[in-house]
Amino acid sequence: MKKHFFIAIVAIVTVFGFSSCATTGKLDVSLNGTVLNGANFEYVRPVTSIVKKTYVFGLGGGNAEQQAIDDLRKNANLKQNQALTNYSVTTSRKMIVGIVVIKTVTVSADIIEFNK
């Protein structure tokens, strides 16, 4: 009886472990960059945000991409006539034993300032 129970537990963990690793590769976040079509701006500085989330069996963590973008906008401390442009989003995943996934999202952008 114990042998069948152990096999059932291993099978369930394996199924959930592999099914949680499936991703669509789709980025569902809003990146509203500024269109630059003239020489009416100056480059100020770059800004970066890094967010790490942990998922167990594909659950938990939340939307890491959206949180990284929200943190980037908050930490940019934009002043009047400044805007973010040239967004870049990089995502990496580290899997531990097929059950735990650590997702790291790095979002960077440039701050520009428009001339008056």
Residue frames as a rotation matrix with the C-alpha (Angstrom) as fourth column:
MET 1
0.567 0.823 0.000 0.00
0.823 -0.567 0.000 0.00
0.000 0.000 -1.000 0.00
LYS 2
0.461 -0.466 -0.755 2.80
0.163 -0.792 0.589 2.42
-0.872 -0.395 -0.290 0.91
LYS 3
-0.589 -0.715 0.377 4.49
0.463 0.084 0.882 1.71
-0.662 0.695 0.282 -2.42
HIS 4
-0.150 0.636 0.757 1.37
0.961 -0.085 0.262 2.69
0.231 0.767 -0.598 -4.42
PHE 5
0.786 0.423 -0.451 0.90
0.556 -0.802 0.218 5.84
-0.269 -0.422 -0.866 -2.33
PHE 6
0.030 -0.882 -0.470 4.53
0.166 -0.459 0.873 6.88
-0.986 -0.104 0.133 -2.92
ILE 7
-0.670 -0.239 0.703 4.23
0.691 0.143 0.708 6.28
-0.270 0.960 0.069 -6.69
ALA 8
0.316 0.874 0.369 1.02
0.925 -0.371 0.085 8.34
0.211 0.315 -0.925 -6.78
ILE 9
0.696 -0.117 -0.708 2.68
0.306 -0.844 0.440 11.25
-0.650 -0.523 -0.552 -4.93
VAL 10
-0.409 -0.911 -0.053 5.70
0.243 -0.165 0.956 11.17
-0.880 0.378 0.289 -7.26
ALA 11
-0.445 0.313 0.839 3.42
0.895 0.133 0.425 11.10
0.022 0.940 -0.340 -10.31
ILE 12
0.663 0.745 -0.069 1.37
0.748 -0.661 0.058 14.08
-0.002 -0.090 -0.996 -9.07
VAL 13
0.415 -0.592 -0.691 4.48
0.118 -0.718 0.686 16.12
-0.902 -0.366 -0.229 -8.26
THR 14
-0.611 -0.677 0.411 5.98
0.460 0.120 0.880 15.30
-0.645 0.726 0.238 -11.67
VAL 15
-0.072 0.674 0.736 2.82
0.983 -0.079 0.168 16.26
0.171 0.735 -0.656 -13.57
PHE 16
0.861 0.412 -0.297 2.44
0.477 -0.858 0.193 19.56
-0.176 -0.308 -0.935 -11.73
GLY 17
0.159 -0.901 -0.404 6.16
0.225 -0.365 0.903 20.26
-0.961 -0.235 0.145 -11.95
PHE 18
-0.706 -0.469 0.531 6.31
0.580 0.048 0.813 19.95
-0.407 0.882 0.238 -15.72
SER 19
0.101 0.816 0.569 2.97
0.962 -0.227 0.154 21.58
0.255 0.532 -0.808 -16.44
SER 20
0.737 0.187 -0.649 3.89
0.467 -0.835 0.291 24.72
-0.488 -0.518 -0.703 -14.50
CYS 21
-0.248 -0.942 -0.225 6.96
0.345 -0.303 0.888 25.30
-0.905 0.143 0.400 -16.67
ALA 22
-0.156 0.245 0.957 4.96
0.988 0.023 0.155 26.06
0.016 0.969 -0.246 -19.79
THR 23
-0.235 0.067 -0.970 5.09
0.219 -0.968 -0.120 29.70
-0.947 -0.241 0.213 -20.86
THR 24
0.667 0.556 0.497 3.68
0.624 -0.052 -0.780 31.56
-0.407 0.830 -0.382 -23.80
GLY 25
-0.417 -0.891 0.179 6.53
0.881 -0.348 0.319 34.03
-0.222 0.291 0.931 -24.12
LYS 26
0.121 0.577 0.808 3.94
0.664 -0.652 0.366 36.79
0.738 0.492 -0.462 -24.38
LEU 27
-0.815 -0.400 -0.420 4.56
0.580 -0.575 -0.577 40.10
-0.011 -0.714 0.700 -22.64
ASP 28
0.090 0.956 0.279 1.26
0.795 -0.238 0.558 41.64
0.599 0.171 -0.782 -21.51
VAL 29
0.000 -0.131 -0.991 2.50
0.787 -0.611 0.081 44.92
-0.616 -0.781 0.103 -20.12
SER 30
0.855 0.387 0.346 2.07
0.517 -0.697 -0.497 48.45
0.049 0.603 -0.796 -21.32
LEU 31
-0.190 -0.939 -0.286 5.23
0.785 -0.320 0.530 50.19
-0.589 -0.124 0.798 -22.47
ASN 32
0.817 0.522 0.247 4.28
0.572 -0.673 -0.469 53.69
-0.079 0.524 -0.848 -23.52
GLY 33
-0.221 -0.971 -0.091 7.52
0.881 -0.239 0.408 55.07
-0.418 0.010 0.908 -24.88
THR 34
0.374 0.256 -0.891 7.93
-0.002 -0.961 -0.277 58.65
-0.927 0.105 -0.359 -25.99
VAL 35
0.580 -0.144 0.802 8.24
0.809 0.213 -0.548 59.26
-0.092 0.966 0.240 -29.72
LEU 36
0.146 -0.643 -0.752 11.30
0.144 -0.738 0.659 61.36
-0.979 -0.205 -0.014 -30.52
ASN 37
0.405 0.065 0.912 11.18
0.893 0.185 -0.410 62.95
-0.196 0.981 0.017 -33.94
GLY 38
0.753 -0.200 0.627 13.07
0.115 -0.898 -0.424 66.19
0.648 0.392 -0.654 -33.47
ALA 39
-0.269 -0.931 -0.247 16.05
0.608 0.034 -0.794 67.73
0.747 -0.364 0.556 -31.74
ASN 40
0.059 0.407 0.912 13.95
-0.415 -0.821 0.393 69.29
0.908 -0.401 0.120 -28.99
PHE 41
0.965 0.257 0.041 15.17
-0.152 0.432 0.889 67.11
0.211 -0.864 0.456 -26.10
GLU 42
-0.051 -0.988 0.143 18.24
-0.842 -0.034 -0.538 66.25
0.537 -0.148 -0.831 -24.02
TYR 43
0.244 0.008 -0.970 19.30
0.236 0.970 0.067 62.92
0.941 -0.245 0.234 -22.56
VAL 44
0.526 -0.001 0.851 19.22
-0.742 -0.489 0.458 63.00
0.416 -0.872 -0.258 -18.72
ARG 45
-0.532 -0.679 0.507 20.12
-0.832 0.532 -0.160 59.52
-0.161 -0.506 -0.847 -17.43
PRO 46
-0.398 0.405 -0.823 19.19
-0.213 0.832 0.512 55.82
0.892 0.379 -0.244 -17.57
VAL 47
-0.218 0.383 0.897 16.95
-0.968 0.028 -0.248 54.19
-0.120 -0.923 0.365 -14.97
THR 48
-0.518 -0.046 -0.854 16.59
-0.320 0.936 0.144 50.48
0.793 0.348 -0.500 -14.14
SER 49
0.103 0.573 0.813 14.26
-0.989 0.145 0.023 48.29
-0.105 -0.807 0.581 -12.08
ILE 50
-0.639 -0.316 -0.701 14.83
-0.389 0.919 -0.059 44.63
0.663 0.235 -0.710 -11.15
VAL 51
0.148 0.746 0.649 12.09
-0.987 0.155 0.047 42.39
-0.066 -0.647 0.760 -9.72
LYS 52
-0.834 -0.357 -0.420 12.48
-0.364 0.929 -0.065 38.77
0.414 0.099 -0.905 -8.60
LYS 53
0.162 0.924 0.345 9.44
-0.986 0.140 0.086 36.54
0.031 -0.355 0.934 -8.11
THR 54
-0.897 -0.396 0.198 9.20
-0.418 0.904 -0.085 32.93
-0.145 -0.159 -0.976 -6.92
TYR 55
0.124 0.929 -0.348 6.59
-0.957 0.204 0.205 30.54
0.262 0.308 0.915 -8.29
VAL 56
-0.759 -0.256 0.599 5.84
-0.452 0.869 -0.202 27.11
-0.469 -0.424 -0.775 -6.77
PHE 57
-0.466 0.547 0.696 4.02
0.659 0.739 -0.139 24.75
-0.590 0.394 -0.705 -9.12
GLY 58
-0.602 0.165 0.781 3.41
0.652 -0.463 0.600 27.81
0.461 0.871 0.171 -11.31
LEU 59
0.520 0.854 -0.002 1.50
0.651 -0.394 0.649 29.60
0.554 -0.339 -0.761 -8.55
GLY 60
0.550 -0.231 -0.802 2.30
0.650 -0.484 0.586 32.75
-0.523 -0.844 -0.116 -6.62
GLY 61
-0.449 -0.890 0.074 4.54
0.789 -0.356 0.501 35.67
-0.419 0.284 0.862 -7.36
GLY 62
0.436 0.672 -0.599 2.14
0.230 -0.726 -0.648 37.77
-0.870 0.145 -0.471 -9.38
ASN 63
0.855 -0.056 0.515 2.93
0.503 -0.150 -0.851 39.72
0.125 0.987 -0.100 -12.54
ALA 64
0.187 -0.893 -0.409 6.66
0.738 -0.148 0.659 40.42
-0.649 -0.425 0.631 -12.32
GLU 65
-0.452 -0.376 0.809 6.81
0.862 -0.416 0.289 42.41
0.228 0.828 0.512 -15.57
GLN 66
0.366 0.686 0.629 4.09
0.439 -0.723 0.533 44.86
0.820 0.081 -0.566 -14.54
GLN 67
0.869 -0.085 -0.487 5.60
0.454 -0.255 0.854 45.32
-0.197 -0.963 -0.183 -11.08
ALA 68
-0.139 -0.990 0.014 9.04
0.870 -0.116 0.480 46.04
-0.474 0.079 0.877 -12.59
ILE 69
-0.369 0.069 0.927 7.55
0.688 -0.651 0.322 48.67
0.625 0.756 0.193 -14.91
ASP 70
0.721 0.676 0.153 5.56
0.357 -0.552 0.753 50.25
0.593 -0.489 -0.640 -12.10
ASP 71
0.601 -0.587 -0.542 8.69
0.622 -0.082 0.779 50.37
-0.502 -0.805 0.316 -9.92
LEU 72
-0.389 -0.763 0.517 10.68
0.919 -0.284 0.272 51.89
-0.060 0.581 0.812 -12.78
ARG 73
0.006 0.482 0.876 8.15
0.491 -0.765 0.417 54.68
0.871 0.428 -0.241 -13.27
LYS 74
0.909 0.358 -0.215 7.96
0.338 -0.330 0.881 55.34
0.244 -0.874 -0.421 -9.53
ASN 75
0.447 -0.821 -0.356 11.73
0.641 0.017 0.767 55.41
-0.624 -0.571 0.533 -9.01
ALA 76
-0.029 -0.455 0.890 12.40
0.943 -0.308 -0.127 57.57
0.332 0.836 0.438 -12.06
ASN 77
0.022 0.124 -0.992 11.25
0.685 -0.725 -0.075 60.69
-0.728 -0.678 -0.101 -10.17
LEU 78
-0.267 -0.079 0.961 10.35
0.923 -0.309 0.230 62.49
0.279 0.948 0.156 -13.36
LYS 79
-0.528 0.056 -0.847 10.31
0.337 -0.902 -0.270 66.26
-0.779 -0.428 0.457 -13.27
GLN 80
0.546 0.747 -0.381 8.35
-0.021 -0.442 -0.897 68.62
-0.838 0.498 -0.225 -15.47
ASN 81
0.593 -0.191 -0.782 9.16
-0.798 -0.271 -0.539 68.21
-0.109 0.943 -0.313 -19.19
GLN 82
-0.600 -0.790 0.127 10.77
-0.766 0.612 0.193 64.79
-0.231 0.019 -0.973 -18.61
ALA 83
0.617 0.767 -0.177 9.69
-0.784 0.582 -0.216 61.45
-0.063 0.272 0.960 -20.06
LEU 84
-0.058 -0.570 0.820 10.78
-0.298 0.794 0.530 57.82
-0.953 -0.214 -0.216 -20.29
THR 85
0.661 0.212 -0.719 11.81
-0.748 0.125 -0.651 56.32
-0.048 0.969 0.241 -23.61
ASN 86
-0.079 -0.709 -0.701 13.76
-0.709 0.534 -0.461 53.36
0.701 0.461 -0.545 -25.04
TYR 87
0.440 0.326 0.837 12.20
-0.844 0.468 0.262 50.74
-0.307 -0.821 0.481 -22.75
SER 88
-0.290 -0.500 -0.816 13.97
-0.606 0.756 -0.247 47.38
0.741 0.423 -0.522 -22.54
VAL 89
0.493 0.489 0.720 12.53
-0.857 0.417 0.304 44.32
-0.152 -0.767 0.624 -20.77
THR 90
-0.350 -0.643 -0.682 14.69
-0.603 0.711 -0.361 41.27
0.717 0.285 -0.636 -20.03
THR 91
0.583 0.598 0.550 13.31
-0.813 0.417 0.408 38.15
0.014 -0.685 0.729 -18.37
SER 92
-0.468 -0.676 -0.569 15.23
-0.564 0.724 -0.397 35.16
0.680 0.135 -0.720 -17.03
ARG 93
0.677 0.699 0.230 14.00
-0.669 0.455 0.588 32.04
0.306 -0.553 0.775 -15.28
LYS 94
-0.605 -0.796 -0.039 15.82
-0.674 0.537 -0.507 29.65
0.424 -0.280 -0.861 -12.97
MET 95
0.494 0.811 -0.312 14.15
-0.548 0.570 0.612 26.32
0.675 -0.131 0.726 -12.25
ILE 96
-0.564 -0.609 0.558 14.82
-0.818 0.320 -0.478 24.37
0.112 -0.726 -0.679 -9.07
VAL 97
-0.863 0.117 0.492 13.86
-0.061 0.942 -0.330 20.67
-0.502 -0.315 -0.805 -9.06
GLY 98
-0.824 0.543 0.163 11.13
0.309 0.190 0.932 21.31
0.475 0.818 -0.324 -11.63
ILE 99
-0.003 0.847 -0.531 8.86
0.988 0.085 0.130 22.67
0.155 -0.524 -0.837 -8.91
VAL 100
0.440 0.061 -0.896 10.14
0.476 -0.862 0.176 26.14
-0.761 -0.504 -0.408 -8.03
VAL 101
0.160 -0.360 0.919 10.80
0.907 -0.313 -0.280 28.81
0.389 0.879 0.276 -10.66
ILE 102
0.081 -0.215 -0.973 12.60
0.548 -0.806 0.224 32.03
-0.833 -0.551 0.053 -9.81
LYS 103
0.378 0.176 0.909 11.80
0.898 -0.306 -0.315 34.69
0.223 0.936 -0.274 -12.39
THR 104
-0.213 -0.510 -0.833 13.93
0.565 -0.760 0.320 37.83
-0.797 -0.402 0.450 -12.68
VAL 105
0.513 0.427 0.745 12.64
0.847 -0.390 -0.360 40.77
0.137 0.816 -0.562 -14.72
THR 106
-0.391 -0.664 -0.637 14.89
0.608 -0.706 0.363 43.73
-0.691 -0.245 0.680 -15.52
VAL 107
0.589 0.577 0.565 13.30
0.806 -0.465 -0.365 46.82
0.052 0.671 -0.740 -17.05
SER 108
-0.381 -0.716 -0.585 15.39
0.633 -0.663 0.399 49.77
-0.674 -0.218 0.706 -18.15
ALA 109
0.610 0.542 0.578 14.63
0.788 -0.494 -0.368 53.05
0.086 0.679 -0.729 -19.88
ASP 110
-0.616 -0.765 0.187 16.19
0.751 -0.642 -0.152 56.42
0.236 0.047 0.971 -20.62
ILE 111
0.335 0.649 -0.683 14.99
0.729 -0.638 -0.249 59.67
-0.598 -0.415 -0.686 -19.12
ILE 112
-0.494 -0.417 0.763 14.89
0.802 -0.558 0.215 62.59
0.336 0.718 0.610 -21.52
GLU 113
-0.135 0.435 -0.890 13.98
0.561 -0.707 -0.430 66.22
-0.817 -0.558 -0.149 -20.95
PHE 114
0.243 0.332 0.911 12.21
0.954 -0.249 -0.164 68.30
0.173 0.910 -0.378 -23.54
ASN 115
-0.848 -0.530 -0.024 13.45
0.530 -0.846 -0.061 71.82
0.012 -0.064 0.998 -24.22
LYS 116
-0.125 0.835 -0.536 11.00
0.585 -0.374 -0.720 74.59
-0.801 -0.404 -0.441 -23.41
